[in-house]
């Protein structure tokens, strides 16, 4: 499918490798061109995508115009994380009206999906690698349809003119990023599918290496079609037919039909915004995980975490609020079009007061979900989320902002490729077990037309006058909630610049587990936490953060790119 040449001079290969390892260094400062006072900025997980976004901004495009260009390039150079075959949530700030809108481009289960579709003949959940590469795992992709809706409302340039970089890079080739090459050679089941092997294997039989010049003419052709026709290019016609045919293949064929694809509808709703001290934090509503992050903040607002700073007590409060946030999120969140999510109850003042009192002087057993107003009986959650996602943030010269988390779910989605892009396996974000042993339904059980629960929580922060303060978000599966909460606390309470906020060590407190980047925490913090029964342990189940953010300062925009990925923040 691809035409491949290894034409990079050795010096350039060496440079690519050197910059890749620089990207690993902790506390790397974000690259900020014209750092003096950038008035527009893009922060994303790959420099080629950032450059595509900046080009659009320079040509007079809006933040949403630039988002289209960034997504189109990310789908090519970061196919392990997002693309035309995936879904997204976007939080958008309009500087003129001061309104924050949530765009929902979440993948949707085909009409034929059933609550039992991830159970084997023995009634037990299918093994995840089996489910993840199955034809049942893909939802109708929504990222491009969502961007088309948002660009129609907030774009300044023509849709057709936003794909130049993606088309050129796909046709002429791009230096294979290290993360893409590593993912292609990883042991993930999706990297071992026939399509992934065909795409990532060179004529000499070896796998793509970082720095190889990589081409994807099929992607270029699809991008030209998307530029000309919008989302119809993939949701109707020959590419839609290929999607249906691909998902009908073994293992475990799915039920996606042309009608499922053609009926996809992205949504635009007001964002969920809650005050946090002198700020207002906005995220999309459920099935996004955004409101859970707002609950975490609401609990922390009732503590002295700001005064503590990132010391042992500060991290202790963070960890305990995180556990309470996760307990509620896991029990109550699902698609609000199908189940009642007691969002108002979970964010109500008296409920947050009560949750905050559960934080004692030392950590006890894992907290149970609470009983917010409006909560029905829900089975304990059995959802497991693996990893292939990315986050980017854009602020344009008018002060409009995009915070977008975009995903194919696992690396390379389900490993099935159509027209140069991978299809998602987002439906594995549903709970495989639809009910508990008493027959009580899980909020996140599968149903035809339903959108799976997500942890994605793209955030926008305003001041009380409705002016933009910051935008931030991350990939990371269930850890997203903790990653975003950390960045927000670091920025708003601990007053760290965005780059330091995103680079700060990660701690994910979830049930009985305190997963953390232990070596990055000062030893006195690790010891202080242990004394409070919070024993940090290494390992995230393979997923790190990919936090990207931009803050508004009196001197201009200040960006942050997570040193754990290979992105940058660059201004104009
Ligand atoms: O929507 C979700 O919650 C997941 N599909 C996100 C997966 C993810 O972030 C993996 N990241 N590396």
Boltz pocket constraint, residues with backbone or C-beta under 6 A from the ligand:
constraints:
  - pocket:
      binder: B
      contacts: [[A, 385], [A, 386], [A, 387], [A, 388], [A, 389], [A, 390], [A, 407], [A, 408], [A, 409], [A, 410], [A, 426], [A, 429], [A, 453], [A, 454], [A, 455], [A, 456], [A, 474], [A, 475], [A, 476], [A, 477], [A, 478], [A, 480], [A, 543], [A, 544]]
      max_distance: 6.0
